[in-house]
Amino acid sequence: MSAWWRDVADGVRLDLVVTPRASRSEVAGVAGDRLRVRVAAPPVDGEANAELVRFLARALDVPRASVEVVAGASGRRKTALVRGVGGDAVRRLAGP
């Protein structure tokens, strides 16, 4: 297990640092105990959170309904719950 993710009963919790207004949505490595994610959306009217959900769903090959921002919706430090995946899928997010 890594510091930025942990298994829970129905999936995986991810601790994230999200940077909005990036040129494209991508994982930008690990920053301490959080996965750094850049999203191609502004932090206005929930657009960055919606793009984060879309990006994580695509990256982990799950439906958008399986991804939820459960903490930090209005800040850069967020926690997301991804239902229906395990640690093997999540480890690939950060790369080798």
C-alpha distance (Angstrom), angle and dihedral (degrees) to the residues before:
residue distance angle dihedral
M1 . . .
S2 3.78 . .
A3 3.76 128.4 .
W4 3.83 92.8 -113.6
W5 3.81 98.2 55.0
R6 3.77 137.5 36.7
D7 3.77 135.9 -177.4
V8 3.79 116.2 -112.5
A9 3.80 130.4 -178.2
D10 3.81 96.7 -87.4
G11 3.81 102.2 27.5
V12 3.79 139.1 -49.8
R13 3.81 134.5 -40.7
L14 3.78 116.4 -142.9
D15 3.80 124.4 -160.1
L16 3.80 107.3 -149.4
V17 3.79 143.7 -178.9
V18 3.79 107.1 -152.2
T19 3.79 124.6 -159.8
P20 3.82 113.3 -163.9
R21 3.83 128.2 -154.0
A22 3.80 94.8 39.6
S23 3.79 120.5 155.6
R24 3.82 88.5 -114.6
S25 3.78 137.9 0.2
E26 3.80 111.5 -98.7
V27 3.78 146.4 135.1
A28 3.80 109.7 -95.1
G29 3.79 99.4 -168.6
V30 3.77 134.1 -93.5
A31 3.81 121.8 -49.0
G32 3.78 109.3 -164.6
D33 3.79 107.3 -62.5
R34 3.83 95.9 -10.1
L35 3.77 137.4 73.1
R36 3.82 110.5 -120.6
V37 3.81 113.3 -134.8
R38 3.80 126.8 -179.2
V39 3.80 116.6 -154.8
A40 3.79 128.1 -161.9
A41 3.80 95.5 -134.2
P42 3.80 135.2 83.5
P43 3.80 121.4 -108.9
V44 3.81 91.2 -111.2
D45 3.81 128.2 119.0
G46 3.80 92.6 -11.5
E47 3.81 93.9 -59.7
A48 3.82 94.3 130.7
N49 3.82 91.3 49.9
A50 3.80 91.2 48.3
E51 3.82 90.8 50.4
L52 3.82 90.3 47.4
V53 3.81 89.9 53.9
R54 3.84 91.3 47.7
F55 3.81 91.7 47.6
L56 3.81 95.5 48.3
A57 3.81 91.8 45.5
R58 3.82 91.1 52.7
A59 3.81 93.9 43.1
L60 3.81 93.3 49.4
D61 3.82 95.8 36.4
V62 3.80 95.8 -123.3
P63 3.81 131.5 125.3
R64 3.81 115.9 -90.1
A65 3.80 88.5 -115.7
S66 3.82 87.8 65.9
V67 3.83 92.4 62.2
E68 3.79 121.9 73.7
V69 3.80 133.7 169.9
V70 3.81 100.2 -132.8
A71 3.81 100.2 174.7
G72 3.79 136.9 20.1
A73 3.79 98.2 25.9
S74 3.81 91.9 156.7
G75 3.82 98.0 40.7
R76 3.77 139.2 59.3
R77 3.82 93.8 -110.5
K78 3.80 106.5 74.1
T79 3.77 140.3 167.2
A80 3.78 118.3 -145.2
L81 3.78 128.5 -167.1
V82 3.80 115.8 -147.6
R83 3.78 113.4 -168.6
G84 3.78 123.0 -153.1
V85 3.81 100.1 24.7
G86 3.77 135.3 95.5
G87 3.75 138.2 -150.3
D88 3.81 95.2 -82.5
A89 3.80 92.7 64.0
V90 3.79 93.0 43.0
R91 3.82 95.0 50.6
R92 3.81 89.4 61.9
L93 3.81 90.9 61.3
A94 3.81 93.1 72.8
G95 3.80 93.2 46.4
P96 3.79 128.0 -132.8
